[in-house]
C-alpha cells in the first residue's frame, strides 16, 4: 500500500534550536503538568495517539491526526508562545516526513550535539507521559518499539554514540576551554537532577576537583556528594557560594530564573566568573550579563564541533540513516497489515454468520454429540478459509488496498 495513505494521519509540529533561539524556545517549553494537560486536551478533541517531547532544545508533537492547525492551537494554549511566533519559527510536517523526523530526533541526528545520548531518554519519558494519559494507542506503542530498536541499532552498529555526546559535556568542555583548565577552579553546580548528575560527572572527568552542589532538595544534593566526593550547600547560601565560584553551571527544572543580578552583590567585581545556563526556560536572568565581571553562556552557544570525536560521529550519519529507513519500512509494513485487520475481522464474522445459520437448519436433526462434532468441524473450516485470506493479503502486501477492496466487494462486507 502507498506509504502516503498509510501515514496520512500523522502530523508533527514544533519549535526547536534549528529555527528558534533560547528566548523563543522558552516561551514554548512545557512543564510536566502542561504536557499532561495538552495530552488530555488532545484526547478530548478525538486524537487517538500523541507524543509530546519537551527538552531544553525543542518542544515537538507527533500526533495521529492530519489537523496541524488543531495541534498548533493546543501547543499555544498550553504554553506561553504565540501563534505569530510559531508561524515564524515553528515547523509542520505531514505523513512520512513527520514520522521520519521523530526517528531522527530519537537517535540524535536532529540534536544540537550530534548523537546526543540524552535525547532517547527524553523521548521515552514523553512516551511514558502519553501512556499515563491514555494517549499512547497501539500505533504509537508500535512506533515507539521501532524507534527504540532504531536507537539501539544506531549505537551497536555505528559509531554515532562515540565520545561524550551530550549538552552537559559540551558545556563543561567549553568552560574548560575558556578557563584553560578546571584544575584549582571553584565550581558551583546548581541542580542535582538528571542533567546535573551528568554535568557533575563531566566536571570531575575533565579535571574539576573543587565542586559544590546546591539543590532545593538537600537530600538529592547529598546523593551527588556521596557519589562524586564533592561538597554541598543549602539553597539559602546561594549568594555566598556564587561569590566564591569561578564557574557556575545551572541546570534545574525551574520555570523561572533562580539567579539575578542581586545574587552577585557580594561578589568581588575584580574576579571574573563564567556562568553556564543549561535550562530552558532560562534559570539565569539575562540581565546578569550586564555585570562586567560575568560571562554568561546559554544553550544557544554550545557546540560539539570542537570535540575530537565529532568528525567521526558525523561520518556515521549515512549508516544511521540507512538503519532509520530499514526500521521505518518495517513499521510501514506493520501499518499496512494493520489496515487489513478490520476486513479480516468482518470476513470472519461473515463466514461465522453463514456457518451458524446453516448449522441452525440441521440442529434438530442431530443429537448433542453429533452437534458438537459438526460445530467443531465447521468452525475449523471457517478458520482455515480466513487464514487463507490472511496469507493471500500478506503475499500481496504491495496491493493490500486493492485486494482488500476486492474481498469487501466479493463478500459484501463493510469493516468498521
N, C-alpha and C positions, 0 to 999 in steps of 0.2 A: 504494500500500500504506500502511496505517496507520503513522504515524511511531512510535507506541508499540511496534509489533512490530519495526520496523527498528532501533530504538535500545535495545531491551530488554537487550542485552548490554553496555551502557555504564554504568559507575558512577564517580562522583567522590567522593573523601573528602579531608579535610584539615583544617588548622588555619591561621587567618590573623589579621591585625591587627583584623579586624572584631569578633571574639569574644574573642581571647586577647591578653593583654599580653605584653611582650617576655620577661618571666621564664618564662612558659609556652611561648612560641614557641621559645625557645632549647632547650627540652627535646626538641622535635620536629625541630630542624634536622638536616640530613644533610650529612655531608662527601661528597666525590665518591665515595670508596670505599663509604660507606654506601649511597649512591644506586645504585651498580653492584650491590652485594650484594643489595639489595632487588629490583632488576630480575631478576637471575639467579635468585633465590629464587622470584619470581613465575612465571618461565618453567617452573621445575621443578614448580610447582603447576598447570600447564596453562593459564595465562593467555597468550593469543597476542600481545597487544599492550598497551603501557603507557607513559605519560608520567609522570615524577616531577619536579615543579618545586619547587626549594628556594631560597628567597631570604630576605632579612632580614625580610620581612613575611609569608611564607607557606611552608608545606610542604604540597603538594597532589598527589594522584594521580588520574589519569584512566586507567581500565583497561577492557579488553574482557571484562568479566565482570559478572554480576549479584550476585556474592557480596561484599557490603560488609563482612561480618564477617571474611572472609579478608583483605581489603585492610587493615582496621584492625589485625588481628593482625600482618601484615607490617610495617606502619608502626611499631607498638610494638616489635616485635622488633629493628628496625634503627635505632631512635632511643633517646633516653633518656626519652621520655614514657611515661606510664602509661595504662592503659585508662580509669581513672577520669577523668583529665584530658581524654582525648579525648572521652569521653561528655559531659563538662561544657562543653567549649569547641570541640569539633570539629564538622564538618558531614558529612552524607552526602546525595548527590544521585543520582538514578537517571534513566536514559533521556535524554529531550530536555533536562531541566534540567541534567544532568551535562555534556552536550556544549556547550550554550549557555554554561554557566558558563566553560568554557575559552576560548571565543571572547571573552567579556567580559574575562577576565583578560588575554589576549594584547594586546588593544587599549588596556588601561589603565582600563577602566570600573570595575574592582574594586580598583584600586590606591589606596594611601594618598594619593598625589599623582595627581590625576585626569589621565589621559592619559600616565602615566609612560612616558618614552621608553626606559627600560632594560628594561622587562618583556618586550618581544618578543625581545630578545637572550637573556634568561634562558629563555624558552620554547623558542627554537631550540637553546640549549645542552642543555636537557632532551631534546629530540628526538635530538640527536647522541649523547648518552649511551645512549639507548634503542636507537639504531641499532647502536652499538658492542657492545651486549649482546644483539643479535638479538631485541630486544623491540619493534621498530617494524615490524609487518606491513603488508600493503598497505592496510588500512583506516586505520591510524594515519598512514601515509605520505600518503594522500589527504586525511585530516583536516588534517594539518599544511600541506599545499599550500593548502587552503581558508582556514585560519587566517592564513597568511602573506599571502594575497591580501586578506583582510578588513582586516588591519592596514595594508597598503599603501593600500587604498582609503580607510580612515579618515583617513589623512594627506593624501592627494591630493584628496579630495572634501569634507573638512570642516576645521574649524579646531581639532580636538581637540588637535593637537600644538603649538598656538600657545604661544610663550614657552618657558621652560626648565623643562619639567615633569619633574623628577627629584627624588629624595630628597636628593641631593647639593646641588642648587640651593636647596631649601627649607632645608637645614641652614645653608648659608652666608648665606642671606638672614636667617635667624633670628639668627645670630651678629652680623651687621651691625646688626640692629635692637637687639639687647641692648647693643652697644658703641657705638651711634650711628654709627660709621664704622670701616672696616677700615684706613683710611689711617694709617700710622705704628704700627700694631699688629704685634707679633711673633707670627707664626703658625707652629705646628708641625703638620705633616701626617704621620701615621704610617700608612704603607701606600701602595704605588705600583702597586696592581693596577687593575682596571677602574674601581671606584668612586673610588679615589684619584686617578686621572687626571682623571675628570670633576670631582671636588671641586676639584682644583688649578686647572683651567680656570675654574671658577666663582669661586674666590677672586680670581684675577687680574682677571676681568671686573668684579667688584664692588668693586675698589679696593685689594685687598691687594698690597703690594709687597715686604714682608719675610717671605718664606715659606721654611721649612726642611723638607725631607722626609727621613724616616727609613724604611728598609725593610730587612728581613732580608737581601734580595738587594741589595747595594750597586749592582750593575750596573743593576738596574731603577730605583733611585732616580736614578742618573745620567742615565737617559733622560729623566726628567721635568725634571731640571736643564737639560739641553740644549734641551728643547722650550719651557720656560716661563721660562728665565733666573732660576731660583731657586737656593737653596743646598741642600746635602745634609749629612747627618751619619751616622755609623755607629751601629748599634743599641746599642753599648756606651756611647754618650754620651746615652742616652735621658733619664736623670735630669737631666743638665746642661742639655739643650735644653728639657726640660719646665719647669725652673726659670726659664728666660729667657722663655718664651712667655706671651702674654696669652690666646691662643686655641689650643686643642689639638683637632684632629679626628683620630679614629682610625677607619680603615676597612681592616681586614685580614681574611684568611680564617682566622685563628687560632681554634682550638676552645675556647680558654680566655682569661681576661684577660691582657693584657700590661702593664697599668698598675694598680698597687696603691697603698695609702696610703704605703708606704715609699718609693715613687718620688718623693714630694714632700717628703721630709725636708729637702732642702737649698733648697727653695723659700722665698721671702720671704712669710711669713704676712700681711703687710700689702698684698700685691699680689694683687688679685682675678683669678681665672682662670676662663675658660669652657671646659668640656670637652664635646665632642660625640662620642658613640659611634654610629657608623653600622654597627656589626657585630652580627650575630646568628649564633652566641652572642656575648654582650657581651664586648668586649675591654677595657673599663674596669670594674674591680671596683666593685660598688655601694657598698662601704664608703668609697670615695674621697669620696663626697658628704658624709661626716661631717666632713671638713675645712672649717672655717668660711670659708675664702677661695676655695672652689671651688663653681661652679655646674655641675652635671652634667646634660646633656641626652641622652636616649636616643631611639631610633626612635619611641617612642610619643608624643613631644612635638612631632614635626614635623607641619607642615600647610602646605598651599598656599593656604589661604583668604585670606591677606593679599596674595597675588600679584595684580598688576593684571590679569593675563590669565585669572584663574580663572573669573570670571563669563562671559567669552566662551567658554572651553572648556566650561563647564557647559551653555551654551545649545546646544552641538552634540551633546549626548548623544542626543536623539531621531534625529538624522541617522545617527549611528553605529549605533544600534540597528536602524535600517532596513537598513543595509548588512549587519549581522550576520544578520538574518533572510533577506536575499537569498542570501547565501553559504551559510548553513545549509541552506536549502531545496535549493540545488543539490547540496550534499553528500548530503542525504537522497535526492535523485533518483538520484545515482550508486549509493548503497547499494541502492536499490530495483532498479536494473538489475543490480547485482552479485548480488543474491539469485536471479535467474533464470538466471545463468550455469551452475550445475550442471545445471539442467533442459535447457538448450540443448545442453550437452556430452553429456548422456545421450541426448537426442534424436538428435544427430548420430551417436553410437555405434550407436544402434538402427538408423537408416537405413543406415549403412555396413555393419552386420552383414547386413541384408537384401540389400543390393547384392552383397556378396561371396558370399553363399550362392547367390543366383540366377546370378551370373556363373560360379560353380564348376560349375553344372549344364551349362553350354554350353561350358566351356573346351576340351573335347576335340574340339568341332566346328569350332573356329576356328584359323587359323594365327596366328603370333606378331604379325604386323602388324595383323590384324583384332582380335585380343585386346587389343592396346594401344589401339586406337581405341575399342573398346567400354568398356574400363577408364576411359579419359579421359571419355567421354560420360556414363557412369553416375555418375562422381564429380561432374561438373558439375551433373547433375540433382539429386543429393543436396544439394549446396551451395546450390542455388537454393531448394530446399524449406526447408532450415534457415534460410536468410536471410529467407525469407518469414515464418517463425515468429518470428524476432527482431523484424522490423518490426511484426508484429502485437502483440507484447508491448510494444514501445515506444509504439505508438499507444494502447494500453490501460494506460498506466503507473499509472493510479489503481486499476486492477483486476488488478495483476500477480499477486497471490496467488491470486485466483480463476481467472484464465486459466492460470496455471502448473499449478494442480491439475487443470484440465480436460485439459491436454496430457499430464500424467503418467498420468491415468486412461485416456485415449484410446489411448495407445501402450504402456501397461503398463510404464512406466519408473520407476526409483527412483534419483534422483540421489544421489550420495554427500554 
